[in-house]
């Protein structure tokens, strides 16, 4: 199986760490922690990109585990 290539940082469906943090209203530190805990990412020219579906799946799992987060998110 070959390595996946992302040809453009503007590719739809992928976020940098900063973009992912903004998208879900969490800090960069949170995204970094999720990456250390196994959130998949692809490295392109030294930057890590997170697939949107992976990010939202992880966030959904966090919401289910931490109901008080959902209350803040819905405000």
Buried (B, 14 or more C-beta within 10 A) or exposed (E): EEEEEBEEEEEEEBBBBEBBBBBBEBEEEBBBEBBEEEBEBBEBEEEBBBBBEBBBEBBEEBBEEEEEBEEEEEE
